[in-house]
Amino acid sequence: MAGVLEMTQRRHGTHLVVRLHGEIDFDNVAQVAAFLRAAVTAYGPRLVVDVTGVAFTDTTGLGLLVRLVAELYDEGGDLALVASAGCPALRKLGRMNLTDLFRVFDSVPAAASLPLTG
């Protein structure tokens, strides 16, 4: 169903993985931000965010990811982004020249195999 966003979190070794699936836009970005910030509050400033299942994101969703990575770095944390090469969110980040802000991996195990900095 278009417009629906599912958000889940689970542990993968020492990493917390937040999986987003669906669409991130102006209508739900506050909900996504609250979910991600609650995860950071509960588990610390080191996250793996899987956006492979994000079919669409507008600039508010991209802005949220950019702000989150900056906040985590300021707190001594880190964010690893999981996105396949054809992932719409990754393509949009690339079109806006924002991919260099993120450590991008093609799978959760690849992201979790390297220690997060911070």
Phi, psi and omega in degrees: 000127182295144176088346181275137178237129174255137178230126178227160174220148177204161176272140172229095187065233180270001184258145169265127179251122174255124181250127176249135182217122180128228182236140174244121181210184183307325184289334183234004184297327178294321178295318178296315180300315180297319179297313181294318180292325176295322177297317178295318179298319183283324191241356180101171190274034177232114185232152163247123180247117181264110179251014181304324181270008178277112183280335182204141168216140175264188184294335177292323176293318177296318179299321177300313180297319179296315179297319182296314180297321178295316179297317181295318177299319179297330179271006182080017181257199184202159175222126172253133181256131176254122181203131176286162184303325181267007183297127180304321180296319179292320178299318181293319175300320178295317179297333180262010180056041181249356185295332180292346178283345188239149166271115186251133179235156182269357177204160177296315178300324177294318179294321183278350180281340179256141178293138174286142181284174175114000000 
